[in-house]
Amino acid sequence: MRLICGMLRLDGAAATDAVLHRMAAAMTGPGLTPAVSCRLERSLGLAVIDFGGGSAGVVERDGWVIASDLRLDRPDETQEAALLAAIGRHGADFPDHLDGDFAVALWRREAEELWLGRDYIGVRPLAWTFQPGRWFAFASLPKGLHGAGLAPASIDKAAVAAKVVQTYFTGPATGFAEIAYLEAGHSLCVRLGDDEPPRPHRAYRPSPARVGRWRGTPEQAAETLQRLVREAVAARMPAAGPVACHLTGGLDSSAITVLAARHARHHAGKVLALSSLAPMALGPPEQDERPMIAAVLAQEPDIVHRQVDDMLPMPGRAEDADWPGSVIGGADDEMMAAAAAFGADRLLSGVGGDEGASYNGANLYVALLRTGRLPTLARELAARAKSDGVSLPRAIRGRLINPLLPAGLRLRRRRHVGIADPVHGGIRYLAASIRQEVLSRRMPPVLHSNKPADRVRAFADHHIPSRCTYYALLAARHGLAASFPLLDRRIVDFVLSLPVHLFLADGQARQPFRRAMRGILPERVRLARHKVGLFDDRFVRYADHRVDLLALAARLRASSSPRLADIFDMDAIQAGLRLLPQPDQAHRFVRATPADLFGGSPAWVTVFAVQSLIVAWTLSRQPEEEAFGTDA
């Protein structure tokens, strides 16, 4: 695993090793001792931080100086040669012509220009800051910039508020006011003497006109998808040695874990499967993920398994210096630590499956109606009714008629408002003065209409890059890389090419992936429809902390902090916390069906109140204005 960093002095002063080493130190987790390679070219400094013991750091080739965090899927030449060929042939569009995980910096000595590029989906992170008349600096992790005194750590209030509502950051937002991510699938160029910030260039521009154009049978689609998934997992496996995988019991993580185990078996490797589980099973037995995990482990008995109890996020933990308003030390951190202790240098995750390989779009039956696939619609509604154990009229009402109702009527028919509601959803916990700006930054819903533009937006303009970045930040803390086989470019391009009617078959959605996984996944996993989420368990466990959470909310409200008042409605947070049941009554509120929660409000209402409280507490611990060093 690698990280990169560097700076270009815009004032003509010389770059120094000392600054590069400060950046590297800020990005190095406790107990890690990476090799740091630096290169100075007058006003330019580049560095590579290598956690894997590799010999090549910053390299020079054909007039370019290169610092790269680069893994190509199917290289037919050296990685640096492929990178230079892409930028030579395609210029600013070069990130769209490399398949793999990468964040790269290239200095073209002759033109005195610095290029940055990031893979199409943002698997490898890359952040930058521009300080006019002083420097342009970049680093894999935001703390490589603010931790080295190259940018202030002051927060972007609206970005942090938007993350509270939607879990992830939007576009280039990092949560820091003067640090931006280079967005996934973008490049930028900065030149010596520039007095304006660089304007990132969008290289990855998938065309909605090409969506749904594939022609073939469902069986052919399943065969192609299975081959692509097998190849994507194999491309991300180490040549030798262990690898770690997330294993939730769902379709995506289970498929990756099984295929990784089968590959490792033939390459003297081992697989560690990591599962984050609630301390006890909740809800109906058929929705419990434990038996599905057990089915995978029984089928592939040489997988080493580590269960990590979901750690209840609570105020009071150390703040994450890369992810403002968040704390470290939860289950995700513990799984990364377990992967590192196992000797793995990477973790494979099923992120992106819902949007691509195992497409899980809503309202697919409506899409069949709108595209004139009436025989398919009739067949699949009948099959779905049988699969769900309901009457055909009820299936038609729930799967077809209700989604076609006007939005206002649908809202009146709902028992509970959804988390994305722009008035009563998660935004209820934000200060009224910031809500409009948050709504303007908020990511629009995707995978509801299943139209080409909607499907493209899920990859090009939504939460997946921020989610990938989150896991990359966690992994880097332990000297690991995260990789996501189901976001392999060939898989995404293929799934985008599939017409909507191929996503339903046999009375189930998430086709043709389910068919593609015949002979790979245990049938219990391949055909499962629902899992109980961690929200339900957290809802119950937060009840044990009801008194303490309410007391903390009252203290923060009484503190009259201007920063908190600008972001949060502490009265609304207190109201959300009061919906927590008394500890001795909590288990009466466990979810009984996929849609409903017994006892009143859905679990997210109180869980998001606690999450808002955690962010408020974390921000309350920071000084109102962060000091910003000037000596670089």
SULURSUL-V81205 format. One record per backbone hydrogen bond with DSSP energy under -0.5 kcal/mol. CO is the residue of the C=O (numbers start at 1). NH is the residue of the N-H. Records with the same first field share a line. If there is no record, write none. Layout:
CO->NH, NH
//
This chain:
1->51, 52
3->49
4->140
5->47
6->138
7->45
8->10, 136
9->12
16->20
17->21
18->22
19->23
20->24
21->25
22->26
23->27
24->28
25->28
27->29
29->32
35->37, 50
37->48
39->46
41->43, 44
42->15
43->9
44->41
45->7
46->39
47->5
48->37, 50
49->3, 51
50->35
59->66
61->64
63->109
64->61
65->107
66->59
67->105
68->70
69->103
71->101
78->82
79->83
80->84
81->85
82->86
83->87
84->88
85->89
86->90
87->91
90->93
91->94
93->96
94->97
95->98
98->100
99->73
100->102
101->71
102->119
103->69
104->117
105->67
106->108, 115
107->65, 109
108->112, 113
112->192
113->108
114->190
115->106
116->188
117->104
118->185
119->122, 185
123->125
126->182
127->139
128->180
129->137
130->132
131->134, 135
134->10, 11
135->131
136->8
137->129
138->6
139->127
141->144
142->145, 146
143->147
145->150, 151
146->149
154->177
155->157
156->160
157->161
158->162
159->163
160->164
161->165
162->166
163->167
166->168
170->173
172->181
174->324
175->156
176->179
179->174
180->128
181->183
183->186
185->203, 204
186->118
187->201
188->116
190->114
191->194
198->200
201->187, 203
203->205
206->208
207->210
208->211
210->213
217->221
218->222
219->223
220->224
221->225
222->226
223->227
224->228
225->229
226->230
227->231
228->232
229->233
230->234
231->235
232->236
233->236
234->237
242->345
243->272
244->348
245->274
250->254
251->255
252->256
253->257
254->258
255->259
256->260
257->261
258->262
259->263
260->264
261->265
262->266
263->266
264->267, 269
268->241
270->243
271->273, 304
272->245
273->306
274->247
275->277, 308
277->310
284->287
285->288
287->532
288->292
289->293
290->294
291->295
292->296
293->297
294->298
295->299
296->300
300->303
304->273
306->275
307->309
308->277
310->312
314->317
318->328
319->321
320->323
323->326
326->320
330->334
331->335
332->336
333->337
334->338
335->339
336->340
337->341
338->342
339->344
340->343
345->481
346->244
347->483
348->246
350->353
352->356
353->356, 358
354->360
356->359
359->510
363->367
364->368
365->369
366->370
367->371
368->373
369->372
372->374
373->377
374->378
375->379
376->380
377->381
378->382
379->383
380->384
381->385
382->386
383->387
384->388
385->389, 390
391->395
392->396
393->397
394->398
395->399
396->400, 401
397->402
400->404
401->404, 405
402->405
406->410
407->411
408->412
409->413
410->414
418->421
419->426
421->425, 427
425->428
426->429
427->430
429->569
431->434, 435
432->435, 436
434->438
435->439
436->440
437->441
438->442
447->362
451->455
452->456
453->457
454->458
456->459, 460
457->461
458->464
463->467
464->468
465->469
466->470
467->471
468->472
469->473
470->474
471->475
472->476
473->477
475->478, 480
476->479
481->347
483->349
484->487
485->488
488->491, 492
489->493
490->494
491->495
492->496
493->497
494->498
495->498
496->212
497->214
499->502
500->503
501->504
503->511
505->508
508->505
510->514
512->516
513->517
515->518
517->520, 521
522->525, 526
523->527
525->528
533->536, 537
534->538
535->539
536->540
537->541
538->542
539->543
540->543
541->544
542->545
543->546
545->549
546->550
547->551
548->552
549->553
550->554
551->555
552->556
553->557
554->558
555->559
556->560, 561
557->560
561->565
562->566
563->567
564->567, 568
567->431
568->570
569->573
570->574
571->575
572->576
573->577
574->578
575->579
576->579
577->580
582->585, 586
583->586
585->588
586->589
587->590
590->598
596->592, 593
597->600
602->605, 606
603->606, 607
604->608
605->609
606->610
607->611
608->612
609->613
610->614
611->615
612->616
613->617
614->618
615->619
616->620
617->621
618->621
619->622
630->632
//
